[in-house]
Amino acid sequence: MNYVRIETGNVPVKAWIKGVEADDGAIRQLKNAAAMPFVFRWVAAMPDVHVGIGATVGSVIPTVRAIIPAAVGVDIGCGMAAVRTSLVASQLPDSLKDVRSVIERAVPHGRTDHGGRNDKGAWSSELPKRVELAWKELEPGYDAILAKHPKLDRGRHAGQLATLGTGNHFIELCLDEEQRVWIVLHSGSRGVGNRIGTHFIELAKKDMGKQLGSLPDRDLAYFEDGSKHFSDYVEAVSWAQSYARANRRLMMESIVEALSRSELLPAFVLSDEAVNCHHNYVQKERHFGTEVLVTRKGAVRAGLGELGIIPGSMGARTYIVRGKGNPESFESCSHGAGRVVSRTEAKKRFSIADHEAATHGVECRKDAGVIDETPAAYKDIDRVMEAQKDLVDVVHTLKQVVCVKG
């Protein structure tokens, strides 16, 4: 047994935290989630677990006929994509600065102009053809959501498709154990997913009325199957997850095309080793003979033979893994290393010199704007992997040489 069992008075928490740090706030949030009456069997906690809003980041919450919007969160469908190329390290130029610039020009990233008209993190009024075609497929579903929730009709949607975003979202070129080049990226459903998540979190609180005060945390407000907005939320969250998956696919296509057109690299092709997986999402699954709604908030599905991606930080290794289908974790594994200090604390604690040393050998930003993402702000990825060795097998070990941060 590789997990720690935490009793709660209701269903237990099974936490894969041996040898890694799990702060008291995260444990308290896990217990709060386990106290909900519709949780199925237990809550599973991954080794990257840390405090989130309402529900803990790094938690797996299976529920029967109920769903907690804040457990899914506002970065709906956030996840990872990776593909191996035919390139090897010796084919990369000595300086990777221009390679990084090619990627940065190909994919809008960050946020400027307060997200307004001149935002460099979104497309202008004219969309690239591939983005336009992808949006045409997504638009009918979006219109159906707006028909019932017109308040969501604001902000960008198509204009942020195939864009990276901000915070911990990134694009990397990595080398595996055989010095082969991979393209890896991390992003989700952008502003439209955030608006959907925020809208339904507040709607759940409103719908619960006086019952809200009896919850261990107001952010655990939920919809029961058959209630006024349950099916609306399922429809909206499913659409946002589709948007997120398409967003990663389109970015990958843009990066591959831009690198292929540049004169910096020799001609290359993509291998059949590719992964595109969510780590903030909810879906119906069958576990222990029962159909349940599994919410993975900062966790990756690790069914038997399924591939996943577990990144460390912008200075640490990333792992391509194959799931072992462990039923005790509801076939899940961690989604990364997990934060060990908050963004605010990281900015206070670490200097630019610290960050430069931690990202030595990586072509990336080394300024004050990314100190909150410096490697020391995260747990030791190797300890995280050791703690979940009964959940996944390592297929490839990657180390980044280029990192573009949102």
ZAMARGU-4260 file (C-alpha; in steps of 0.2 Angstrom, whole numbers, plus 5000, padded with zeros to 4 digits):
<rodrens>
0) 5000/5000/5000 | 5009/5016/4994 | 4996/5028/5000 | 4992/5036/5017 | 4974/5034/5023
5) 4966/5049/5031 | 4950/5047/5041 | 4937/5060/5040 | 4921/5055/5048 | 4913/5051/5032
10) 4923/5043/5017 | 4942/5042/5019 | 4955/5051/5009 | 4968/5040/5001 | 4983/5051/4998
15) 4999/5046/4988 | 5010/5058/4998 | 5024/5047/5005 | 5040/5057/5004 | 5032/5073/4998
20) 5026/5088/5007 | 5007/5090/5009 | 5003/5106/5019 | 4989/5107/5032 | 4978/5118/5021
25) 4978/5105/5008 | 4974/5091/5020 | 4959/5101/5027 | 4952/5104/5010 | 4953/5085/5006
30) 4944/5082/5022 | 4931/5095/5017 | 4928/5087/5000 | 4927/5069/5008 | 4913/5076/5019
35) 4901/5079/5005 | 4887/5066/5006 | 4888/5060/4987 | 4906/5056/4987 | 4909/5038/4981
40) 4920/5027/4991 | 4934/5039/4995 | 4944/5055/4989 | 4961/5051/4981 | 4975/5064/4983
45) 4990/5064/4971 | 5008/5068/4977 | 5007/5085/4969 | 4993/5090/4981 | 4992/5108/4986
50) 4979/5121/4991 | 4966/5127/4978 | 4950/5136/4978 | 4937/5125/4987 | 4944/5109/4981
55) 4962/5104/4983 | 4973/5104/4967 | 4979/5086/4965 | 4963/5078/4970 | 4951/5065/4962
60) 4933/5067/4968 | 4921/5053/4962 | 4903/5058/4965 | 4886/5050/4962 | 4872/5060/4954
65) 4880/5077/4959 | 4894/5088/4953 | 4904/5102/4961 | 4909/5116/4949 | 4923/5123/4959
70) 4931/5106/4960 | 4933/5106/4941 | 4938/5125/4943 | 4939/5139/4930 | 4953/5132/4919
75) 4942/5119/4912 | 4950/5106/4902 | 4968/5112/4906 | 4980/5099/4901 | 4996/5094/4891
80) 5001/5089/4874 | 5017/5081/4868 | 5024/5074/4852 | 5041/5067/4847 | 5049/5073/4832
85) 5062/5065/4821 | 5075/5078/4826 | 5089/5074/4838 | 5099/5086/4849 | 5114/5087/4837
90) 5103/5094/4824 | 5098/5109/4835 | 5108/5125/4833 | 5121/5130/4846 | 5110/5145/4851
95) 5092/5142/4854 | 5087/5160/4855 | 5080/5161/4837 | 5071/5145/4839 | 5062/5152/4855
100) 5058/5167/4845 | 5050/5157/4831 | 5038/5148/4843 | 5034/5165/4852 | 5029/5172/4835
105) 5019/5157/4830 | 5008/5156/4846 | 5000/5172/4854 | 5005/5171/4873 | 5004/5181/4889
110) 4992/5196/4891 | 4993/5214/4887 | 4981/5229/4886 | 4971/5221/4900 | 4965/5208/4888
115) 4958/5222/4877 | 4959/5225/4858 | 4978/5226/4858 | 4981/5210/4868 | 4996/5201/4861
120) 4989/5185/4869 | 4975/5184/4857 | 4972/5184/4838 | 4967/5200/4830 | 4950/5202/4821
125) 4957/5190/4807 | 4959/5172/4812 | 4971/5160/4804 | 4962/5148/4793 | 4965/5133/4804
130) 4958/5142/4819 | 4943/5148/4809 | 4938/5131/4804 | 4940/5124/4821 | 4929/5138/4828
135) 4915/5133/4815 | 4915/5116/4823 | 4914/5123/4841 | 4902/5137/4838 | 4886/5128/4837
140) 4889/5121/4855 | 4894/5138/4861 | 4878/5146/4854 | 4867/5132/4863 | 4875/5137/4879
145) 4872/5155/4877 | 4854/5152/4872 | 4852/5147/4890 | 4865/5158/4899 | 4866/5174/4889
150) 4877/5182/4902 | 4891/5172/4896 | 4891/5181/4879 | 4906/5193/4883 | 4924/5193/4881
155) 4935/5183/4868 | 4931/5165/4862 | 4937/5162/4844 | 4951/5175/4846 | 4959/5165/4860
160) 4958/5148/4851 | 4976/5141/4847 | 4984/5153/4860 | 4994/5149/4876 | 4987/5160/4890
165) 4997/5166/4905 | 5003/5159/4922 | 5010/5142/4922 | 5005/5138/4904 | 5020/5135/4893
170) 5028/5128/4877 | 5044/5118/4877 | 5056/5109/4866 | 5063/5094/4876 | 5076/5081/4874
175) 5072/5063/4879 | 5084/5049/4886 | 5090/5046/4868 | 5092/5064/4864 | 5077/5065/4853
180) 5067/5081/4852 | 5050/5083/4858 | 5037/5097/4858 | 5028/5099/4874 | 5014/5112/4879
185) 5002/5116/4893 | 4986/5126/4891 | 4967/5125/4893 | 4951/5133/4888 | 4957/5151/4890
190) 4945/5165/4894 | 4929/5157/4888 | 4932/5142/4900 | 4936/5154/4914 | 4919/5163/4912
195) 4910/5146/4911 | 4918/5140/4927 | 4915/5156/4936 | 4897/5158/4931 | 4892/5140/4936
200) 4902/5141/4952 | 4892/5157/4957 | 4876/5149/4951 | 4878/5133/4961 | 4880/5145/4977
205) 4865/5154/4972 | 4854/5138/4969 | 4859/5131/4986 | 4852/5146/4995 | 4851/5143/5014
210) 4859/5126/5012 | 4876/5134/5007 | 4879/5139/5025 | 4879/5120/5030 | 4894/5116/5019
215) 4912/5114/5025 | 4917/5127/5012 | 4905/5138/5002 | 4916/5134/4986 | 4910/5116/4987
220) 4892/5122/4982 | 4885/5108/4970 | 4872/5104/4957 | 4862/5088/4960 | 4857/5077/4945
225) 4839/5083/4940 | 4841/5100/4948 | 4838/5116/4937 | 4856/5119/4931 | 4864/5102/4932
230) 4862/5097/4914 | 4867/5115/4909 | 4883/5113/4918 | 4887/5096/4911 | 4884/5103/4893
235) 4895/5118/4896 | 4909/5110/4905 | 4910/5096/4891 | 4910/5110/4878 | 4925/5119/4887
240) 4934/5103/4888 | 4932/5101/4869 | 4938/5119/4866 | 4954/5115/4877 | 4958/5100/4868
245) 4956/5108/4851 | 4967/5123/4858 | 4981/5112/4862 | 4980/5103/4845 | 4980/5119/4835
250) 4994/5126/4845 | 5004/5111/4841 | 5000/5112/4823 | 5006/5130/4823 | 5022/5126/4831
255) 5026/5112/4820 | 5022/5122/4804 | 5033/5137/4810 | 5048/5127/4815 | 5047/5118/4798
260) 5046/5134/4789 | 5061/5141/4798 | 5079/5139/4792 | 5085/5135/4809 | 5081/5116/4808
265) 5083/5102/4796 | 5067/5095/4788 | 5058/5084/4801 | 5043/5073/4803 | 5032/5068/4818
270) 5032/5051/4826 | 5017/5042/4831 | 5021/5045/4850 | 5009/5059/4854 | 4998/5063/4869
275) 4984/5076/4872 | 4977/5074/4890 | 4966/5085/4902 | 4971/5087/4920 | 4956/5099/4925
280) 4940/5091/4920 | 4925/5080/4924 | 4918/5065/4915 | 4907/5049/4918 | 4917/5033/4921
285) 4914/5016/4928 | 4923/5011/4944 | 4919/4997/4956 | 4904/4992/4946 | 4896/5010/4947
290) 4894/5024/4935 | 4901/5039/4943 | 4906/5057/4939 | 4925/5058/4941 | 4932/5076/4944
295) 4951/5077/4942 | 4957/5094/4948 | 4975/5094/4944 | 4976/5075/4940 | 4978/5064/4925
300) 4968/5049/4920 | 4980/5034/4921 | 4970/5019/4915 | 4979/5003/4911 | 4990/5007/4896
305) 4985/5025/4894 | 4998/5038/4891 | 4999/5054/4901 | 5011/5069/4904 | 5018/5074/4921
310) 5029/5090/4920 | 5041/5096/4934 | 5044/5114/4931 | 5053/5126/4919 | 5070/5119/4925
315) 5065/5101/4929 | 5061/5085/4920 | 5045/5080/4912 | 5039/5062/4912 | 5029/5054/4898
320) 5020/5040/4908 | 5009/5025/4905 | 4995/5021/4917 | 4994/5006/4928 | 4975/5007/4930
325) 4976/5007/4949 | 4958/5006/4955 | 4963/5014/4972 | 4967/5031/4964 | 4952/5029/4952
330) 4965/5026/4938 | 4973/5043/4941 | 4990/5051/4943 | 4998/5068/4947 | 4997/5082/4934
335) 5014/5089/4939 | 5026/5093/4953 | 5014/5104/4962 | 5017/5121/4970 | 5027/5121/4987
340) 5025/5140/4989 | 5012/5152/4983 | 5015/5164/4968 | 5016/5179/4980 | 5028/5170/4992
345) 5039/5165/4977 | 5041/5183/4971 | 5047/5187/4989 | 5058/5173/4992 | 5067/5170/4976
350) 5078/5182/4966 | 5082/5184/4947 | 5099/5176/4951 | 5091/5161/4959 | 5080/5159/4944
355) 5095/5160/4932 | 5104/5147/4941 | 5089/5135/4942 | 5086/5137/4923 | 5104/5136/4918
360) 5105/5128/4900 | 5087/5132/4896 | 5083/5145/4883 | 5069/5155/4892 | 5064/5171/4901
365) 5075/5175/4915 | 5067/5191/4922 | 5056/5196/4937 | 5040/5192/4927 | 5042/5173/4929
370) 5049/5172/4946 | 5033/5165/4952 | 5036/5150/4940 | 5054/5147/4945 | 5058/5129/4948
375) 5061/5131/4967 | 5042/5136/4969 | 5038/5118/4965 | 5040/5101/4973 | 5054/5089/4968
380) 5047/5080/4953 | 5058/5065/4957 | 5050/5063/4974 | 5033/5065/4966 | 5036/5051/4954
385) 5043/5040/4968 | 5027/5042/4978 | 5016/5037/4963 | 5026/5022/4956 | 5011/5011/4959
390) 5000/5022/4948 | 5011/5024/4932 | 5026/5018/4923 | 5039/5030/4916 | 5040/5029/4897
395) 5051/5043/4893 | 5061/5056/4903 | 5062/5073/4895 | 5072/5088/4899 | 5068/5105/4892
400) 5080/5116/4882 | 5068/5129/4876 | 5054/5136/4887 | 5041/5149/4882 | 5030/5155/4897
405) 5013/5163/4896
</rodrens>
